[in-house]
Amino acid sequence: MTRSTRIRRAALATGAVAAVAATVFTAAGAYAGTAPAAAPDIDVKSVKADLDQLQSIADANGGNRAHGQAGYKASVDFIKGKLDKAGFTTKVEEFDGGGAKGYNLVADWKGGDESKTVMAGAHLDSVPDGPGINDNGSGSAGILEVALAVAKADLKPTKHLRFAWFGDEEDGMVGSQAYVNKLGADKSKIDSYLNFDMIGSPNPGYFVYDDDTRLEKVFKDFFAKKNIATEKETEGDGRSDHASFKDAGIAVGGLFSGADYKKTEEQAKNWGGEAGKAFDACYHQSCDTAKNIDDKALDNHTDAIAHALWELSS
């Protein structure tokens, strides 16, 4: 989340189950055939392993993964390596952010109509004060594992699928704005952009972007089937990378699990956790480490991302 948003009352959550071509599972659990009948369950242990790696990168690079610092570029290299191995076409796009070189990582899955591209994105940078594991290693690792699930399934979507990890969000969505500016007339080819900025808050909520009713419904339906109440993201609009796309006239959606403002009694009743405590008391601090994650929230949100992408790309 942007550094300028110290009190962020954004919110997100919802989902949907996707129906695509049928398939069978092998004994080893791998997909056989062209596509699974529905989005797979994403193993939260794999997401957590990615977060541990991002933590290690921060530890080895001055305690952060901030724009312009070695830890950020190492984070890009880590994710790119996994995507390249899985068969994605990746590219690193450079931009200038405050006089320092920035990097966006973009990964395209093969096939699908590129004039109708469904994108999932997250910012990969931390603030300089900490490793940024919930903000926003959580969203970055979540979409990474969903991308790897796409490759494992050898998904053959009707619409094109693209994943992006943006740099320098914390200074005001600099990387995502550079990406959208570079699109030019091709912005009309982006069917939808889904943003995932903080999905594992330790005292979590389930908030859903309400900018586009079609995209909102996909997430809300998913969580409804899991009997998880959701609230609309209402006060943080324009404070993460989706704003760059929304301002360009692209449909946006996404999920959010809460930042440094306090959970209400009603929210604690619906979601558990502690009323009167921040959703993430370590927001933008050095304690935003690999321990600053609620595994259940991370699991639920990552599964919601998978279902949304299976649904929207079919």
One Martini backbone bead per residue (centre of mass of N, CA, C, O) as a GRO file, in nm:
protein
  314
    1MET     BB    1   0.099   0.034   0.015
    2THR     BB    2   0.096   0.347   0.030
    3ARG     BB    3   0.277   0.565   0.218
    4SER     BB    4   0.039   0.792   0.224
    5THR     BB    5  -0.148   0.552   0.364
    6ARG     BB    6  -0.194   0.534   0.696
    7ILE     BB    7  -0.515   0.548   0.652
    8ARG     BB    8  -0.670   0.248   0.552
    9ARG     BB    9  -1.011   0.182   0.419
   10ALA     BB   10  -0.991  -0.059   0.270
   11ALA     BB   11  -1.156  -0.318   0.067
   12LEU     BB   12  -1.196  -0.689   0.038
   13ALA     BB   13  -1.408  -0.933  -0.122
   14THR     BB   14  -1.467  -1.244  -0.303
   15GLY     BB   15  -1.626  -1.471  -0.548
   16ALA     BB   16  -1.576  -1.771  -0.766
   17VAL     BB   17  -1.678  -2.030  -0.964
   18ALA     BB   18  -1.527  -2.221  -1.211
   19ALA     BB   19  -1.606  -2.322  -1.555
   20VAL     BB   20  -1.451  -2.572  -1.737
   21ALA     BB   21  -1.294  -2.805  -1.865
   22ALA     BB   22  -1.255  -3.123  -1.827
   23THR     BB   23  -1.088  -3.351  -1.590
   24VAL     BB   24  -0.809  -3.530  -1.459
   25PHE     BB   25  -0.644  -3.694  -1.200
   26THR     BB   26  -0.367  -3.790  -1.083
   27ALA     BB   27  -0.210  -3.955  -0.831
   28ALA     BB   28  -0.012  -3.697  -0.794
   29GLY     BB   29  -0.215  -3.436  -0.874
   30ALA     BB   30  -0.202  -3.388  -1.156
   31TYR     BB   31  -0.286  -3.271  -1.457
   32ALA     BB   32  -0.515  -3.401  -1.695
   33GLY     BB   33  -0.538  -3.239  -1.971
   34THR     BB   34  -0.648  -2.911  -2.040
   35ALA     BB   35  -0.853  -2.873  -1.782
   36PRO     BB   36  -1.002  -2.796  -1.512
   37ALA     BB   37  -1.318  -2.787  -1.375
   38ALA     BB   38  -1.164  -2.617  -1.162
   39ALA     BB   39  -1.016  -2.450  -0.950
   40PRO     BB   40  -0.760  -2.485  -0.758
   41ASP     BB   41  -0.612  -2.551  -0.475
   42ILE     BB   42  -0.407  -2.349  -0.287
   43ASP     BB   43  -0.113  -2.393  -0.133
   44VAL     BB   44  -0.019  -2.223   0.146
   45LYS     BB   45   0.271  -2.335   0.176
   46SER     BB   46   0.375  -2.209  -0.087
   47VAL     BB   47   0.323  -1.917  -0.015
   48LYS     BB   48   0.498  -1.918   0.243
   49ALA     BB   49   0.763  -1.989   0.101
   50ASP     BB   50   0.777  -1.724  -0.057
   51LEU     BB   51   0.783  -1.541   0.195
   52ASP     BB   52   1.045  -1.653   0.306
   53GLN     BB   53   1.215  -1.558   0.066
   54LEU     BB   54   1.154  -1.255   0.096
   55GLN     BB   55   1.274  -1.239   0.376
   56SER     BB   56   1.562  -1.326   0.298
   57ILE     BB   57   1.611  -1.093   0.107
   58ALA     BB   58   1.585  -0.871   0.315
   59ASP     BB   59   1.802  -0.972   0.515
   60ALA     BB   60   2.033  -0.944   0.274
   61ASN     BB   61   1.908  -0.616   0.224
   62GLY     BB   62   1.862  -0.422   0.489
   63GLY     BB   63   1.541  -0.514   0.554
   64ASN     BB   64   1.447  -0.477   0.242
   65ARG     BB   65   1.226  -0.412  -0.079
   66ALA     BB   66   1.285  -0.143  -0.206
   67HIS     BB   67   1.296   0.098  -0.407
   68GLY     BB   68   1.631   0.104  -0.527
   69GLN     BB   69   1.693  -0.173  -0.405
   70ALA     BB   70   1.831  -0.485  -0.391
   71GLY     BB   71   1.575  -0.636  -0.282
   72TYR     BB   72   1.392  -0.586  -0.523
   73LYS     BB   73   1.550  -0.719  -0.754
   74ALA     BB   74   1.561  -0.997  -0.612
   75SER     BB   75   1.254  -1.039  -0.623
   76VAL     BB   76   1.225  -1.041  -0.925
   77ASP     BB   77   1.419  -1.279  -0.982
   78PHE     BB   78   1.267  -1.493  -0.823
   79ILE     BB   79   0.996  -1.486  -0.978
   80LYS     BB   80   1.100  -1.516  -1.266
   81GLY     BB   81   1.228  -1.798  -1.233
   82LYS     BB   82   0.959  -1.951  -1.182
   83LEU     BB   83   0.814  -1.864  -1.446
   84ASP     BB   84   1.014  -1.968  -1.654
   85LYS     BB   85   1.002  -2.267  -1.563
   86ALA     BB   86   0.675  -2.278  -1.623
   87GLY     BB   87   0.638  -2.112  -1.925
   88PHE     BB   88   0.660  -1.819  -1.926
   89THR     BB   89   0.638  -1.494  -2.056
   90THR     BB   90   0.893  -1.267  -1.979
   91LYS     BB   91   0.928  -0.922  -1.848
   92VAL     BB   92   1.140  -0.638  -1.791
   93GLU     BB   93   1.038  -0.314  -1.693
   94GLU     BB   94   1.154   0.003  -1.715
   95PHE     BB   95   1.179   0.282  -1.477
   96ASP     BB   96   1.126   0.596  -1.330
   97GLY     BB   97   1.184   0.659  -0.964
   98GLY     BB   98   1.310   0.926  -0.832
   99GLY     BB   99   1.594   0.853  -0.993
  100ALA     BB  100   1.527   0.549  -0.997
  101LYS     BB  101   1.537   0.233  -1.087
  102GLY     BB  102   1.270   0.046  -1.219
  103TYR     BB  103   1.049  -0.258  -1.187
  104ASN     BB  104   0.860  -0.461  -1.404
  105LEU     BB  105   0.675  -0.767  -1.395
  106VAL     BB  106   0.585  -0.969  -1.683
  107ALA     BB  107   0.334  -1.238  -1.741
  108ASP     BB  108   0.263  -1.473  -2.000
  109TRP     BB  109   0.021  -1.677  -2.118
  110LYS     BB  110  -0.064  -1.900  -2.328
  111GLY     BB  111  -0.295  -1.787  -2.510
  112GLY     BB  112  -0.560  -1.642  -2.604
  113ASP     BB  113  -0.725  -1.341  -2.626
  114GLU     BB  114  -0.550  -1.040  -2.649
  115SER     BB  115  -0.815  -0.851  -2.672
  116LYS     BB  116  -0.878  -1.028  -2.387
  117THR     BB  117  -0.728  -0.930  -2.103
  118VAL     BB  118  -0.638  -1.085  -1.801
  119MET     BB  119  -0.542  -0.931  -1.493
  120ALA     BB  120  -0.286  -0.978  -1.241
  121GLY     BB  121  -0.188  -0.779  -0.946
  122ALA     BB  122   0.116  -0.657  -0.771
  123HIS     BB  123   0.312  -0.527  -0.532
  124LEU     BB  124   0.670  -0.575  -0.453
  125ASP     BB  125   0.722  -0.350  -0.273
  126SER     BB  126   0.857  -0.192  -0.004
  127VAL     BB  127   0.937  -0.033   0.251
  128PRO     BB  128   1.226   0.083   0.409
  129ASP     BB  129   1.134  -0.027   0.715
  130GLY     BB  130   1.079  -0.317   0.566
  131PRO     BB  131   0.990  -0.633   0.416
  132GLY     BB  132   0.690  -0.662   0.324
  133ILE     BB  133   0.492  -0.924   0.360
  134ASN     BB  134   0.203  -0.820   0.354
  135ASP     BB  135   0.334  -0.535   0.236
  136ASN     BB  136   0.330  -0.725  -0.063
  137GLY     BB  137   0.390  -1.036  -0.045
  138SER     BB  138   0.110  -1.166  -0.043
  139GLY     BB  139   0.013  -1.085  -0.329
  140SER     BB  140   0.264  -1.183  -0.482
  141ALA     BB  141   0.247  -1.486  -0.391
  142GLY     BB  142  -0.040  -1.545  -0.473
  143ILE     BB  143  -0.010  -1.496  -0.786
  144LEU     BB  144   0.218  -1.691  -0.828
  145GLU     BB  145   0.065  -1.957  -0.749
  146VAL     BB  146  -0.152  -1.922  -0.962
  147ALA     BB  147   0.033  -1.925  -1.206
  148LEU     BB  148   0.147  -2.212  -1.148
  149ALA     BB  149  -0.134  -2.347  -1.174
  150VAL     BB  150  -0.177  -2.283  -1.467
  151ALA     BB  151   0.067  -2.448  -1.565
  152LYS     BB  152  -0.006  -2.723  -1.439
  153ALA     BB  153  -0.289  -2.727  -1.604
  154ASP     BB  154  -0.267  -2.619  -1.887
  155LEU     BB  155  -0.422  -2.374  -1.951
  156LYS     BB  156  -0.704  -2.286  -2.188
  157PRO     BB  157  -0.792  -1.991  -2.247
  158THR     BB  158  -0.992  -1.763  -2.400
  159LYS     BB  159  -0.845  -1.564  -2.247
  160HIS     BB  160  -0.594  -1.375  -2.167
  161LEU     BB  161  -0.305  -1.414  -1.949
  162ARG     BB  162  -0.188  -1.181  -1.689
  163PHE     BB  163   0.102  -1.092  -1.496
  164ALA     BB  164   0.190  -0.853  -1.222
  165TRP     BB  165   0.486  -0.674  -1.089
  166PHE     BB  166   0.513  -0.383  -0.909
  167GLY     BB  167   0.681  -0.088  -0.879
  168ASP     BB  168   0.667   0.182  -0.673
  169GLU     BB  169   0.395   0.211  -0.499
  170GLU     BB  170   0.484   0.369  -0.229
  171ASP     BB  171   0.510   0.650  -0.421
  172GLY     BB  172   0.243   0.629  -0.623
  173MET     BB  173   0.214   0.414  -0.859
  174VAL     BB  174   0.457   0.422  -1.066
  175GLY     BB  175   0.474   0.150  -1.217
  176SER     BB  176   0.176   0.122  -1.317
  177GLN     BB  177   0.173   0.390  -1.471
  178ALA     BB  178   0.395   0.314  -1.669
  179TYR     BB  179   0.247   0.075  -1.791
  180VAL     BB  180  -0.010   0.221  -1.892
  181ASN     BB  181   0.131   0.431  -2.067
  182LYS     BB  182   0.260   0.210  -2.260
  183LEU     BB  183  -0.001   0.095  -2.387
  184GLY     BB  184  -0.200   0.288  -2.488
  185ALA     BB  185  -0.416   0.158  -2.714
  186ASP     BB  186  -0.394  -0.132  -2.562
  187LYS     BB  187  -0.596  -0.086  -2.326
  188SER     BB  188  -0.846  -0.215  -2.481
  189LYS     BB  189  -0.732  -0.523  -2.421
  190ILE     BB  190  -0.825  -0.486  -2.125
  191ASP     BB  191  -1.070  -0.639  -1.959
  192SER     BB  192  -0.909  -0.680  -1.673
  193TYR     BB  193  -0.818  -0.572  -1.331
  194LEU     BB  194  -0.648  -0.737  -1.058
  195ASN     BB  195  -0.601  -0.654  -0.712
  196PHE     BB  196  -0.327  -0.743  -0.460
  197ASP     BB  197  -0.324  -0.573  -0.137
  198MET     BB  198  -0.326  -0.744   0.113
  199ILE     BB  199  -0.407  -1.101   0.219
  200GLY     BB  200  -0.261  -1.154   0.541
  201SER     BB  201  -0.375  -1.035   0.782
  202PRO     BB  202  -0.361  -1.098   1.130
  203ASN     BB  203  -0.654  -0.924   1.150
  204PRO     BB  204  -0.878  -1.009   0.943
  205GLY     BB  205  -1.036  -0.926   0.638
  206TYR     BB  206  -1.317  -0.903   0.384
  207PHE     BB  207  -1.248  -0.730   0.092
  208VAL     BB  208  -1.422  -0.564  -0.188
  209TYR     BB  209  -1.419  -0.442  -0.478
  210ASP     BB  210  -1.670  -0.188  -0.623
  211ASP     BB  211  -1.609  -0.085  -0.930
  212ASP     BB  212  -1.720  -0.372  -1.049
  213THR     BB  213  -1.983  -0.584  -1.065
  214ARG     BB  214  -1.866  -0.830  -1.209
  215LEU     BB  215  -1.609  -0.863  -1.030
  216GLU     BB  216  -1.741  -0.859  -0.754
  217LYS     BB  217  -1.918  -1.116  -0.789
  218VAL     BB  218  -1.700  -1.329  -0.811
  219PHE     BB  219  -1.605  -1.296  -0.513
  220LYS     BB  220  -1.870  -1.305  -0.352
  221ASP     BB  221  -1.955  -1.589  -0.437
  222PHE     BB  222  -1.720  -1.741  -0.319
  223PHE     BB  223  -1.755  -1.655  -0.017
  224ALA     BB  224  -2.047  -1.745   0.018
  225LYS     BB  225  -1.980  -2.056  -0.015
  226LYS     BB  226  -1.790  -2.017   0.261
  227ASN     BB  227  -1.932  -1.830   0.472
  228ILE     BB  228  -1.812  -1.535   0.400
  229ALA     BB  229  -1.801  -1.231   0.485
  230THR     BB  230  -1.841  -0.909   0.325
  231GLU     BB  231  -1.684  -0.604   0.217
  232LYS     BB  232  -1.652  -0.301   0.098
  233GLU     BB  233  -1.445  -0.107  -0.080
  234THR     BB  234  -1.443   0.258   0.001
  235GLU     BB  235  -1.168   0.440   0.118
  236GLY     BB  236  -0.908   0.328  -0.082
  237ASP     BB  237  -0.946   0.455  -0.339
  238GLY     BB  238  -0.648   0.516  -0.523
  239ARG     BB  239  -0.412   0.342  -0.327
  240SER     BB  240  -0.348   0.158  -0.577
  241ASP     BB  241  -0.284   0.007  -0.882
  242HIS     BB  242  -0.577   0.021  -0.992
  243ALA     BB  243  -0.585   0.329  -1.050
  244SER     BB  244  -0.429   0.328  -1.318
  245PHE     BB  245  -0.656   0.169  -1.466
  246LYS     BB  246  -0.912   0.323  -1.400
  247ASP     BB  247  -0.814   0.599  -1.527
  248ALA     BB  248  -0.810   0.432  -1.821
  249GLY     BB  249  -1.094   0.258  -1.828
  250ILE     BB  250  -1.051   0.003  -1.656
  251ALA     BB  251  -1.152  -0.275  -1.520
  252VAL     BB  252  -1.185  -0.328  -1.160
  253GLY     BB  253  -1.043  -0.540  -0.899
  254GLY     BB  254  -1.043  -0.699  -0.558
  255LEU     BB  255  -0.837  -0.748  -0.258
  256PHE     BB  256  -0.863  -0.714   0.115
  257SER     BB  257  -0.744  -0.738   0.479
  258GLY     BB  258  -0.607  -0.488   0.596
  259ALA     BB  259  -0.470  -0.246   0.813
  260ASP     BB  260  -0.427   0.017   1.065
  261TYR     BB  261  -0.708  -0.015   1.136
  262LYS     BB  262  -0.992  -0.092   1.320
  263LYS     BB  263  -1.174  -0.342   1.442
  264THR     BB  264  -1.489  -0.423   1.480
  265GLU     BB  265  -1.728  -0.591   1.637
  266GLU     BB  266  -1.872  -0.690   1.381
  267GLN     BB  267  -1.619  -0.798   1.238
  268ALA     BB  268  -1.541  -1.001   1.461
  269LYS     BB  269  -1.801  -1.166   1.437
  270ASN     BB  270  -1.755  -1.244   1.129
  271TRP     BB  271  -1.408  -1.306   1.141
  272GLY     BB  272  -1.276  -1.257   1.387
  273GLY     BB  273  -1.073  -1.170   1.621
  274GLU     BB  274  -0.989  -0.827   1.720
  275ALA     BB  275  -1.136  -0.586   1.865
  276GLY     BB  276  -0.964  -0.273   1.851
  277LYS     BB  277  -0.771  -0.384   1.638
  278ALA     BB  278  -0.561  -0.408   1.403
  279PHE     BB  279  -0.526  -0.567   1.113
  280ASP     BB  280  -0.220  -0.418   1.090
  281ALA     BB  281   0.022  -0.329   1.321
  282CYS     BB  282   0.278  -0.357   1.090
  283TYR     BB  283   0.229  -0.133   0.910
  284HIS     BB  284   0.514  -0.005   0.781
  285GLN     BB  285   0.707  -0.205   0.941
  286SER     BB  286   0.955  -0.413   1.070
  287CYS     BB  287   0.720  -0.636   1.162
  288ASP     BB  288   0.673  -0.710   0.852
  289THR     BB  289   0.680  -1.034   0.854
  290ALA     BB  290   0.642  -1.378   0.828
  291LYS     BB  291   0.467  -1.351   1.109
  292ASN     BB  292   0.256  -1.131   0.961
  293ILE     BB  293   0.035  -1.385   0.928
  294ASP     BB  294  -0.269  -1.524   0.809
  295ASP     BB  295  -0.327  -1.829   0.685
  296LYS     BB  296  -0.632  -1.835   0.625
  297ALA     BB  297  -0.651  -1.572   0.467
  298LEU     BB  298  -0.441  -1.645   0.255
  299ASP     BB  299  -0.590  -1.892   0.148
  300ASN     BB  300  -0.866  -1.768   0.073
  301HIS     BB  301  -0.760  -1.547  -0.119
  302THR     BB  302  -0.605  -1.729  -0.317
  303ASP     BB  303  -0.847  -1.898  -0.404
  304ALA     BB  304  -1.007  -1.656  -0.515
  305ILE     BB  305  -0.814  -1.587  -0.740
  306ALA     BB  306  -0.832  -1.849  -0.897
  307HIS     BB  307  -1.137  -1.848  -0.951
  308ALA     BB  308  -1.145  -1.579  -1.103
  309LEU     BB  309  -0.952  -1.658  -1.340
  310TRP     BB  310  -1.109  -1.898  -1.441
  311GLU     BB  311  -1.371  -1.744  -1.494
  312LEU     BB  312  -1.270  -1.486  -1.668
  313SER     BB  313  -1.103  -1.671  -1.895
  314SER     BB  314  -1.345  -1.862  -2.022
   0.00000   0.00000   0.00000
